Amino acid sequence: MYQQILFAADFSEDALRVGERARDIARKCGAKLSLIHVVEDVNISLGGGYELLPVLPDLPDEALLQESRNALGNLAQRLDITDAGLWVVNALSTKEGIIGAAKDHHIDLIVVGSHGRHGLALLLGSTANAVLHGAPCDVLAVRI
């Protein structure tokens, strides 16, 4: 059975439904549930030919990270989860943030929402698909 479950929250309207699924599985298994939100690092080094572009400020700043922490805490309250780990991670991509946390914390199951995209939309990138193919553990993609 699962002992460490990670719910990857994106704060969309459907996040609550995905979180409910993660919470219910954790309760049935007696597992510890953690919630994660990844703030992607948007700082990109631009090479030659782009010298005239304005320099982007260092992002994310502490205000953005704190806003994400508050939103994650609010989501945990709405899910009636009082003992969950709440992690806000800054990473190059959402996939890297989720997979890195799963490895660092010995997660057995990652729960993510999936829009069920097909064809070209799937090829262009889906967080659920990326996590599924890179995760060190089971992944539950909840269709939303």
C-alpha positions as CSV (number, residue, x, y, z in Angstrom):
1,M,0.0,0.0,0.0
2,Y,1.0,3.6,-0.4
3,Q,2.7,5.3,2.5
4,Q,3.8,8.7,0.9
5,I,1.4,10.4,-1.5
6,L,2.1,13.7,-3.3
7,F,-0.7,15.8,-4.8
8,A,0.6,18.2,-7.4
9,A,-1.7,21.3,-7.2
10,D,-2.0,23.9,-9.9
11,F,-4.7,26.1,-8.3
12,S,-7.1,25.6,-11.3
13,E,-10.9,25.2,-10.7
14,D,-10.5,21.5,-10.9
15,A,-7.7,21.2,-8.3
16,L,-10.1,20.6,-5.5
17,R,-11.6,17.6,-7.2
18,V,-8.1,16.1,-7.9
19,G,-7.1,16.9,-4.3
20,E,-10.2,15.1,-2.9
21,R,-9.1,12.0,-4.8
22,A,-5.6,12.2,-3.4
23,R,-7.0,12.8,0.1
24,D,-9.4,9.9,-0.1
25,I,-6.6,7.5,-1.3
26,A,-4.3,8.7,1.5
27,R,-7.0,8.1,4.1
28,K,-7.8,4.6,2.8
29,C,-4.1,3.7,2.8
30,G,-3.2,5.4,6.0
31,A,-0.6,7.3,4.0
32,K,1.0,10.7,4.6
33,L,-0.3,13.2,2.1
34,S,1.8,16.1,0.9
35,L,0.8,18.9,-1.5
36,I,3.2,20.6,-3.9
37,H,2.9,23.6,-6.1
38,V,5.8,24.4,-8.5
39,V,6.7,27.9,-9.5
40,E,8.5,27.7,-12.7
41,D,11.7,29.7,-13.1
42,V,11.2,32.1,-16.0
43,N,14.7,33.5,-16.1
44,I,16.2,32.5,-19.4
45,S,19.6,33.5,-20.7
46,L,19.3,35.1,-24.1
47,G,22.2,34.9,-26.6
48,G,23.4,37.2,-29.3
49,G,21.0,39.3,-31.2
50,Y,18.8,40.0,-28.2
51,E,20.9,42.6,-26.5
52,L,18.2,45.3,-26.9
53,L,15.6,43.3,-24.9
54,P,14.9,44.7,-21.4
55,V,16.4,42.6,-18.6
56,L,13.8,40.6,-16.7
57,P,13.8,41.0,-13.0
58,D,14.8,37.9,-10.9
59,L,11.6,35.9,-10.7
60,P,10.0,34.4,-8.8
61,D,10.3,36.9,-6.0
62,E,9.5,36.2,-2.4
63,A,6.0,37.8,-2.8
64,L,5.1,35.2,-5.5
65,L,6.4,32.3,-3.5
66,Q,4.5,33.6,-0.4
67,E,1.3,33.9,-2.5
68,S,1.7,30.3,-3.6
69,R,2.3,29.2,0.0
70,N,-0.9,30.9,1.0
71,A,-2.9,29.4,-1.8
72,L,-1.6,25.9,-1.0
73,G,-2.6,26.4,2.6
74,N,-6.1,27.5,1.6
75,L,-6.4,24.5,-0.7
76,A,-5.4,22.2,2.2
77,Q,-8.0,23.8,4.4
78,R,-10.7,23.4,1.7
79,L,-9.7,19.7,1.5
80,D,-9.9,19.5,5.3
81,I,-6.3,18.3,5.5
82,T,-4.6,19.5,8.7
83,D,-1.5,17.3,8.8
84,A,-0.3,17.5,5.1
85,G,3.1,18.6,4.1
86,L,2.8,21.8,2.0
87,W,5.7,22.4,-0.4
88,V,6.2,25.3,-2.8
89,V,9.1,24.6,-5.0
90,N,10.9,26.8,-7.5
91,A,12.2,24.7,-10.5
92,L,13.0,25.0,-14.2
93,S,9.8,23.1,-15.0
94,T,6.8,21.8,-13.2
95,K,7.9,18.3,-14.1
96,E,11.3,18.7,-12.6
97,G,9.9,20.2,-9.4
98,I,7.4,17.4,-8.9
99,I,9.8,14.5,-9.8
100,G,12.6,16.1,-7.7
101,A,10.3,16.3,-4.7
102,A,9.1,12.7,-5.2
103,K,12.7,11.4,-5.2
104,D,13.8,13.6,-2.3
105,H,10.8,12.5,-0.1
106,H,10.5,8.9,-1.2
107,I,7.0,9.3,-2.6
108,D,5.1,6.1,-3.6
109,L,2.3,7.8,-5.5
110,I,2.0,11.2,-7.3
111,V,-1.6,12.4,-8.0
112,V,-2.0,15.0,-10.9
113,G,-4.9,16.3,-12.9
114,S,-5.1,15.5,-16.6
115,H,-7.2,17.2,-19.2
116,G,-6.9,14.1,-21.4
117,R,-5.4,15.9,-24.4
118,H,-4.7,13.9,-27.5
119,G,-2.6,14.3,-30.6
120,L,-0.7,17.5,-31.1
121,A,-1.7,19.0,-27.8
122,L,-0.2,15.9,-26.1
123,L,3.0,16.2,-28.1
124,L,3.4,19.9,-27.2
125,G,3.5,19.1,-23.5
126,S,1.3,18.0,-20.7
127,T,2.5,18.1,-17.1
128,A,0.7,14.8,-16.3
129,N,2.3,13.1,-19.3
130,A,5.7,14.5,-18.4
131,V,5.4,13.4,-14.8
132,L,4.1,9.9,-15.8
133,H,7.1,9.3,-18.0
134,G,9.7,10.6,-15.5
135,A,8.4,9.6,-12.1
136,P,10.2,7.2,-9.8
137,C,6.9,5.9,-8.5
138,D,3.3,5.3,-9.5
139,V,1.3,8.2,-11.0
140,L,-2.4,8.7,-10.8
141,A,-3.7,11.0,-13.5
142,V,-7.2,12.2,-12.5
143,R,-9.2,13.1,-15.6
144,I,-10.6,16.6,-15.3
